[in-house]
Amino acid sequence: GFYGRREIQDMIAYMEVVVRGDDSDNDEFFNRIYSRPTRYIGKKFLNAYDRAKDTEGAISCLTTHPWSWPAVSRRSEVGKDLQRLRRDHFDSPTGFLRYIRNDMGYDEWFLNDVGEEANVDRDDVLSNLNELLAAAENFRTIESMLKFIRDCLRKQEKDKENKNKVLLMTMHSAKGLEFPLVFVAGIHEDLVPHVKSENIPEERRLLYVGITRAKEDCRLSYYIEHQSHQVGASPFLDEMDIAPSVETVPVVA
């Protein structure tokens, strides 16, 4: 799922650390992000931090403790970054995410360090991060956005027990599967076919795969506006011989 992607979990972990502040149950999230992006924090530093944070609190400890390894302290900006996120961007979720992605260099680090090792799709990663950034515009504070995400995650866990549910997946991951009813959303220009793709026949074939997953009924939709940009229907829709009983309806996102 969307919130299960590594890059999204990293953003959530930053939110948790900043919102929880000096709470004692912050370790799970801090341990995820202290070196994402890489900050060259060593075991010796972490051991000292682990002892000091119990009395000073995580963020306070990182920004005020007189560490005896200046080289490490200079190379590790985690304390200053967390302080800036809490002080300057707590009331601006979009500013919060942009600071992590741009000022801290998260995007470049993830794509170059994690992406190559895990063989992730660069466009998918950027698309996910951009979707989260677009969603952030709907919230006034990081705390309110995080509360919404927590509720979604709790609902996901509860829904796992219910077999009568909607499955959300990419067209790639749908290969070989069949369902009575399929909704193929977002069939708009610049996405289907993708604006960066040089293989139009492959993009057309992928849409064919998505549509033919339906055994009884398939609904198609596209945006007229996406991420603040005007878009229109995919040119592939003009190539399709759509039966009269199927209605193509533009959707505003």
N, C-alpha and C positions, 0 to 999 in steps of 0.2 A: 504494500500500500504506500500511498504518498508519504505519510509520516514515518514509514519504515525505512525510507531511503537514507543512506549515510549522511549525505550533505544536509538533509532536512533535520535529521537527528542532532547534528552538530549545532545548527541554529537554535534548536529547541534547548539543547544543553546550555548554551550561552544565556538564553532567556532565564532558565531555571537558576543558574548561578547568580545572576544579577538580581532576580526577584527574591530569592531565598536569602541573599546576602550572607550573613554570618551564622546562619542556621547550621546546626551540627549535622543535619542530614544532606549536606551539600556535596559530600565527597564523590558520590556516584557521577554527578554531572561535571564537577571540576576535573576529575580524573579523565574524563572524555576530552575536554577541550584545552587543557593546559599546554598541550603541544600540537594543537590544530588551529592554525598552521604551526610549523616547527619552530620551537623557541630554544632548543638545546638545553633543556632543563634536565640535570642529571640526578642520579639516585641520592647523592649526598645532600643536594638542595632539597629534594622532596622529603627526605627523612627529617631534616631540620624544620621544614615547613609543617610537617605532620605533627610535630611536638608543639610548635608555637601556635598553631591555629586553634588549638583547644582552649587557649586562654585569651587570644586576641581576635579570633574570627578570621575567616578565610581572606576576604578582600582587605581588611585592615592589616592583617598579617603580611600580605604580599606588598602592600604599599608603604608600610611604616617600619617594618622590622629591619634592624641594622644588619643585613646579611654580610657575612665575612668573605664572600666570593664576588667581588665587584665585576669581574669579567662575565660571570654567569648572570648577575643581576642586570648588567647592561644589555646582554643578548636576550634576556627573557623579559618581554614587555607585558606579560600576562596581567600583572597587578595594575599597571597603568591603564591597560586596555579595558579591564573590567571597571576600573574607577571612572574612566571616561564614558563607558556605556551607561553606567548607573547615574552619573552626574549630568551628562549632556544629552543623552538620547532615550532616557526612560519614558519620556512623554512623546516620543516620536518613533513608533515602530519601524517606519520606513528608514529613518535616519539610523536607527539601531542596526538594521540589517545591512545597510549600505556601508556603515563604518566597518563591520566585520568583513564584508566582501571586498571593499575597495581599499580602505585605509590600512587594514590588517593584512590585505593580500590573500584572503581566503580562496577566492576563485582560482587565482593563478596557482596557488599551492596545491589545491585539490586536483586540478586538471593535470598538472605536471608531475606531482609526487604520487598521489593516490590513483589517479586515472590510468596512468601507464601500467602500474602494477596490477590493478584490478580489471583492466581492459574495459572501462566504463565508456559509455557513449557520451562524448563531449556535449553534444546538443541536448541530450536528455538531462544532463546535470544542470546546464545553464537554464533550460526550460523550467525545471523544478524550482530552482532558486528564484527565477523571475516570477513564477506563479505565487510563491510564498511572499515575495516582495509586493506583488499586486494585491494579495489578500491583506497585507499589513495596512493598507490604506483605509481599511474599514474599522480600524481600532485606534483609540485615543492614547492608550498606554501599552507598554510591554506586558504589564500585569493582566490587563483585560484580554490581550491576544493570547497569552499563555493559558489563561483560564479556559478560553474557548478550545484551544488545542488539547488541553487535559481532558475536557469533556468529550471531545471527539475520540481520543484514545481509549477512554473508559467505555464508550459506546462500541468501539471496534472490538474490544475484548468481550463485551457482552454479546455482540452479534455473532461471534465465532461459534457460540453454542446453538445458534439458530440456522438450520440448514436451508430454510426457505428464505433466500436472500438474493440480492443483486450482486453479481460479480463484476468488479471493475478491473479492466486489463488493457494492455496495449494490443494492437493488431498483431505485432510480432509474437506475443505470448499466447495469442488465441489460436495459433496454428494447430490443426489436428483436433480441435474441440468443436462441439456443436451444441446449440441451445435452441429451444423453441422460439424465443424472442430475443432479438439483438438490436441494440441501439448503437449506431456508429455516429459519434458526435464530433464536431469540429472539422468537418470536411470543407475547409475554406482555403482560398488561395494563400500561398506562401507556406502552408502546412501540408496540404495534400494536393500536389506534390510539394515536398519540403523545398523552401527557397534555396537551400544550399546543395540540394541533390543534383547530381549530373546524370543520373540514371532514371529518366522518366518512365521507361517501361517497367522498371522494378518498382517504382512508386505506384504505378497503375496496378501492378500485380498484387501489391500489398493491400490496396483498397479492395481488390477482388477477394482476397483472403478474408478480410474483415466482413464483407457482405455475405459471403457464402458460409459463414458460421451459423447463419440462421436457418433453421429447419422449417419454420412456419411463417415467421413475420420478421421483417427488418425495417427499422425506421432510420432515416438519415437526416442529419441536421448540420447547419453551418452557422458561423457567427457573421454578423455584419460589422461588429466592432470587437476587437480582441486586444487586450493590454493597451488600451487607449489608441489603437490604430484602426483605421477603417479598412475592412477587408470584405471580400465577396465570396461567392460560391466557388468551389474548386472547378477548374476547367474540365475535370473528369466527369462531372455531373452532366455536362452538355453531350458527352460521348455515350451516355447510358440510355438505353431504350427502356425507360421507366414505364411500367404498366399504369393505366389510368386509375387503378384503385389505390395507388401509392401517391401520397401528397408530400411535396417538398416544402417545408416551412422554414423561412429564415428566423434565426433566434438571436436576440440581443443578449450578450453576456456582460 
